[in-house]
Amino acid sequence: MEPAHASISSATTPAGAARAPGHGQQRALRTIAAFEACKGAAALAASLGFFSLLHHDLHALAAALISHFGLNPGDHYPAIVLRYADLLGDQSVRNLVLLATGYVVLRFTEAYGLWMQHRWGEWLGALSGALYVPFELRHLLHSPSIASGVVLAGNLLVVAYLALQLKRGSVAPR
């Protein structure tokens, strides 16, 4: 008799092809996919915001924002903002937009792969999520907070779930 998980084995489908997971697994993968798509949409909005800063006087924009909130530009934190606005030129903004665009493409590609239950989507999700773990752990150790702990725990759960799906999918049917 075949094990219960043999029906979702990637060994019965071509590499990269969609698999037919159970209803609970499909819901979990689609929940992760929706979350990744939301992260991609947020990054897209941020990159559009960065893009709108091209060819603008960032120092004047920062000074106007500081003034709008009634802050003193000579105070410590407003002065830091103004200093970094001076350092952030058009080339730096372009680099930020390019990095954000790459991140958006990665998140939307991962979301599509997970939503369609492609094995490559699980690999992409597990690997890209695992890349963040050392940075999230370092942040938690240096600046402990509930939010940092929740982010790390959530990421570890997603990576563990996707790794488990990959392991289950690699078992050959009997």
C-alpha positions in Angstrom: 0.0 0.0 0.0 1.2 3.5 -0.8 1.9 6.0 1.9 -0.6 8.8 2.2 1.9 11.4 1.1 2.8 9.5 -2.1 -0.1 11.2 -3.9 1.6 14.6 -3.6 5.0 13.3 -4.6 6.8 15.3 -7.2 8.3 12.0 -8.4 5.1 11.4 -10.2 5.2 14.8 -12.0 7.8 16.4 -14.2 10.3 18.7 -12.5 8.7 22.1 -11.8 5.2 20.9 -12.7 2.3 21.7 -10.5 1.3 19.1 -7.9 -2.0 18.3 -6.4 -1.7 18.8 -2.6 -4.4 18.1 -0.2 -6.9 20.8 0.7 -5.2 21.8 3.9 -1.8 21.9 2.2 -3.3 23.9 -0.7 -4.8 26.4 1.8 -1.4 26.8 3.6 0.5 27.3 0.4 -2.0 29.8 -0.9 -1.9 31.7 2.5 1.9 31.9 2.2 1.5 33.0 -1.4 -1.0 35.7 -0.5 1.4 37.0 2.2 4.3 37.0 -0.2 2.2 38.9 -2.8 1.3 41.5 -0.1 5.0 42.0 0.7 5.6 42.4 -3.1 2.8 44.9 -3.4 4.2 46.9 -0.4 7.7 46.9 -1.9 6.2 48.0 -5.2 4.5 50.9 -3.5 7.8 51.8 -1.8 9.7 51.6 -5.0 7.2 53.9 -6.8 7.7 56.3 -3.9 11.5 56.1 -4.3 11.0 56.6 -8.1 9.0 59.7 -7.5 12.0 61.2 -5.7 14.2 61.1 -8.7 15.2 64.6 -10.0 13.9 66.3 -6.9 15.7 68.3 -4.3 15.6 65.8 -1.4 17.0 68.4 1.1 14.1 70.8 0.3 11.6 67.9 0.5 13.0 66.8 3.9 13.1 70.4 5.2 9.5 71.0 4.2 8.4 67.7 5.9 10.3 68.7 9.1 8.7 72.1 9.0 5.2 70.6 8.4 5.5 68.6 11.6 6.7 71.6 13.5 10.1 70.2 14.2 13.3 72.3 14.6 15.7 71.5 11.8 18.6 72.1 14.1 17.5 69.3 16.6 19.4 66.0 16.6 17.0 63.8 14.6 15.8 66.3 12.0 19.4 67.3 11.4 20.2 63.6 10.7 17.4 63.4 8.2 18.6 66.5 6.5 22.2 65.2 6.4 21.1 61.9 4.8 18.9 63.8 2.3 22.0 65.6 1.2 23.9 62.3 0.8 21.1 60.6 -1.1 21.6 61.6 -4.7 19.8 60.5 -7.9 22.2 57.5 -8.4 21.5 56.2 -4.9 17.7 56.6 -5.5 18.1 54.7 -8.8 20.0 51.9 -7.0 17.2 51.7 -4.3 14.6 51.5 -7.1 16.5 48.7 -8.8 16.9 46.8 -5.6 13.2 47.2 -4.7 12.2 46.1 -8.2 14.3 42.9 -7.9 12.6 42.3 -4.5 9.2 42.9 -6.0 9.9 40.4 -8.9 11.2 37.8 -6.4 8.1 38.1 -4.2 5.6 38.0 -7.0 7.4 35.1 -8.6 7.4 33.2 -5.3 3.7 34.0 -4.7 2.8 32.7 -8.2 4.8 29.5 -7.7 3.3 28.8 -4.3 -0.3 29.7 -5.5 0.0 27.3 -8.4 1.6 24.7 -6.2 4.8 24.5 -8.2 7.7 22.7 -6.6 10.1 25.5 -7.7 7.8 27.9 -5.8 8.4 25.9 -2.6 12.1 25.9 -3.2 12.1 29.7 -3.9 10.1 30.4 -0.8 12.1 28.2 1.5 15.5 29.5 0.2 14.5 33.2 0.1 12.9 33.0 3.6 15.9 31.2 5.0 18.2 33.9 3.7 16.5 36.4 6.1 16.8 34.2 9.3 20.4 35.2 10.2 19.6 38.9 9.8 16.3 38.6 11.8 18.1 36.7 14.5 20.9 39.3 14.7 18.3 42.1 14.9 16.4 40.2 17.7 19.6 39.8 19.7 20.7 43.4 19.3 17.3 45.1 19.5 15.0 42.6 21.3 11.3 43.4 20.8 8.0 41.5 20.4 7.8 42.5 16.8 11.3 41.2 16.0 10.4 37.9 17.7 7.1 37.6 15.9 8.8 38.3 12.5 11.5 35.7 13.2 9.1 33.1 14.4 6.8 33.6 11.5 9.6 33.3 9.0 10.9 30.2 10.7 7.4 28.6 10.5 7.1 29.4 6.8 10.6 28.1 6.0 10.0 24.9 8.1 6.6 24.3 6.5 8.0 24.7 3.0 11.0 22.5 3.8 8.7 19.9 5.1 6.6 20.1 1.9 9.8 19.7 -0.1 10.9 16.7 2.0 7.5 15.1 1.6 7.5 15.7 -2.1 10.8 14.0 -2.6 9.6 10.6 -1.3 9.3 8.2 -4.3 6.0 6.3 -4.5 6.1 2.6 -3.6 
